[in-house]
Amino acid sequence: MVLVTWWVNQSSSPVVSEYKTVQVKLCFAPDSQVDRSWRKTNNDLKKDKTCQFVITKQPYDSNVQNNTVAWTVERDVPTAIYFVRAYILDASGIQVAYGQSTNMAKTANLFKIQSISGRNVSLDIASAAFSAFSVVSLFGFFIAEKMSARKASQKR
């Protein structure tokens, strides 16, 4: 579980009245982007692939000083090093501000998520069924081969 807390620095944000929505995302750190073009950072936010997992999206409330959300890591989140980024959206959904849990170089306050690569029960059942079928087939063909060899030797 990841506990995320965010707030807006009112003194550095003169256009707070335009803020309508907060979107908090889980983002890949630079170390987890190496040789993975599907995770690359791009300054054009429409092409940016750094932040692929939405933690929460909720209306912005200027009356709340510290917003907090507890997020359970989903099964499709891969093992990697991450940071958290909060985007502020205006009424038309355009990102007008952001803040993140790391510095600009993305080297501090990073954390690692170890994904669960466990198997599902249905996969265990299917593998057991196919294994049993292969053993039965092996013995079935072995017996059929012995019987046909015995019939061939009796005809001579």
C-alpha positions as CSV (number, residue, x, y, z in Angstrom):
1,M,0.0,0.0,0.0
2,V,1.2,3.5,-0.9
3,L,0.1,6.5,1.3
4,V,0.2,9.7,-0.7
5,T,-0.3,13.2,0.8
6,W,-0.3,16.4,-1.3
7,W,-1.0,20.1,-1.0
8,V,-0.8,23.2,-3.1
9,N,1.8,25.8,-2.3
10,Q,-0.7,28.8,-2.3
11,S,2.1,31.4,-2.3
12,S,3.6,30.2,-5.5
13,S,0.3,29.5,-7.3
14,P,-1.4,32.7,-8.2
15,V,-4.1,31.1,-10.4
16,V,-5.5,28.7,-7.8
17,S,-9.0,29.7,-8.8
18,E,-8.4,27.8,-12.1
19,Y,-7.6,24.5,-10.4
20,K,-10.5,22.1,-10.7
21,T,-9.1,18.5,-10.5
22,V,-6.1,16.8,-8.9
23,Q,-4.7,13.7,-10.6
24,V,-2.1,11.7,-8.7
25,K,0.0,9.2,-10.7
26,L,2.7,6.7,-10.1
27,C,5.7,7.4,-12.3
28,F,8.8,5.4,-13.5
29,A,12.1,6.8,-12.2
30,P,14.9,7.2,-14.7
31,D,16.6,4.0,-13.7
32,S,13.5,2.1,-14.6
33,Q,13.2,3.8,-18.0
34,V,16.6,2.6,-19.3
35,D,16.1,0.6,-22.6
36,R,12.4,0.8,-22.2
37,S,11.0,3.2,-24.8
38,W,7.4,2.6,-23.6
39,R,8.4,4.3,-20.3
40,K,10.3,7.3,-21.7
41,T,9.9,10.9,-20.5
42,N,8.8,13.5,-23.0
43,N,8.3,17.2,-22.4
44,D,5.1,17.1,-24.5
45,L,2.7,15.7,-21.8
46,K,0.5,14.0,-24.4
47,K,3.5,11.9,-25.4
48,D,5.0,11.5,-22.0
49,K,5.0,7.8,-20.9
50,T,6.6,8.3,-17.5
51,C,3.4,8.3,-15.4
52,Q,1.2,5.4,-16.5
53,F,-0.7,4.4,-13.4
54,V,-3.4,6.7,-11.9
55,I,-3.5,6.6,-8.2
56,T,-6.5,8.9,-7.8
57,K,-8.4,11.6,-9.7
58,Q,-10.6,13.9,-7.6
59,P,-11.9,17.4,-7.5
60,Y,-9.6,20.1,-6.1
61,D,-10.7,21.5,-2.8
62,S,-8.8,24.6,-1.7
63,N,-10.2,24.4,1.8
64,V,-8.3,21.2,2.5
65,Q,-4.7,21.8,3.4
66,N,-3.4,18.2,3.2
67,N,-5.0,15.7,0.9
68,T,-4.3,12.0,1.6
69,V,-5.1,8.9,-0.3
70,A,-4.1,5.2,0.5
71,W,-3.6,3.3,-2.7
72,T,-3.3,-0.4,-3.0
73,V,-0.7,-1.4,-5.6
74,E,-2.5,-3.2,-8.4
75,R,-1.4,-6.5,-9.9
76,D,-0.5,-5.0,-13.3
77,V,2.1,-2.6,-11.8
78,P,5.6,-4.0,-12.8
79,T,8.6,-4.2,-10.6
80,A,10.4,-0.9,-10.9
81,I,11.6,2.2,-9.1
82,Y,8.9,4.9,-8.9
83,F,8.0,8.4,-7.7
84,V,4.6,10.0,-7.3
85,R,3.5,13.1,-9.3
86,A,0.4,15.2,-8.8
87,Y,-1.1,17.1,-11.7
88,I,-3.5,20.0,-11.3
89,L,-6.1,20.2,-14.2
90,D,-8.2,23.1,-15.1
91,A,-11.9,22.9,-16.1
92,S,-11.1,21.7,-19.6
93,G,-8.7,19.0,-18.4
94,I,-5.5,20.7,-19.3
95,Q,-2.6,20.3,-16.9
96,V,-1.7,23.7,-15.5
97,A,0.6,22.7,-12.6
98,Y,2.3,19.7,-11.1
99,G,4.4,18.6,-8.1
100,Q,6.3,15.4,-7.5
101,S,7.7,13.4,-4.6
102,T,11.3,13.7,-6.0
103,N,13.7,16.4,-7.0
104,M,14.0,17.7,-10.6
105,A,16.8,15.2,-11.4
106,K,14.5,12.4,-10.1
107,T,17.2,11.0,-7.8
108,A,15.7,11.5,-4.3
109,N,12.7,10.0,-2.5
110,L,12.3,7.2,-5.0
111,F,10.8,3.8,-3.9
112,K,10.8,0.3,-5.4
113,I,7.7,-1.7,-6.0
114,Q,8.2,-5.5,-6.2
115,S,5.4,-6.9,-8.3
116,I,3.7,-10.2,-7.4
117,S,4.4,-12.8,-10.1
118,G,2.3,-15.4,-8.4
119,R,0.3,-17.9,-10.4
120,N,-3.5,-18.1,-10.5
121,V,-5.4,-21.2,-9.4
122,S,-6.8,-21.6,-12.9
123,L,-3.2,-21.7,-14.3
124,D,-2.3,-24.4,-11.8
125,I,-5.3,-26.5,-12.7
126,A,-4.7,-26.2,-16.4
127,S,-1.0,-27.2,-16.1
128,A,-2.0,-30.2,-13.9
129,A,-4.6,-31.3,-16.4
130,F,-2.3,-31.0,-19.4
131,S,0.5,-32.8,-17.5
132,A,-1.9,-35.7,-16.6
133,F,-3.1,-35.8,-20.2
134,S,0.5,-36.0,-21.5
135,V,1.4,-38.9,-19.1
136,V,-1.8,-40.8,-20.0
137,S,-1.1,-40.2,-23.7
138,L,2.4,-41.4,-23.4
139,F,1.3,-44.7,-21.7
140,G,-1.6,-45.0,-24.2
141,F,0.8,-44.8,-27.2
142,F,3.3,-47.1,-25.6
143,I,0.6,-49.7,-25.0
144,A,-0.8,-49.3,-28.6
145,E,2.7,-49.7,-30.0
146,K,3.3,-52.9,-28.0
147,M,0.0,-54.3,-29.1
148,S,0.7,-53.6,-32.8
149,A,4.2,-55.0,-32.5
150,R,2.7,-58.2,-30.9
151,K,0.1,-58.5,-33.7
152,A,2.9,-58.1,-36.3
153,S,5.0,-60.8,-34.7
154,Q,2.1,-63.2,-34.6
155,K,1.4,-62.8,-38.3
156,R,5.0,-64.0,-39.2
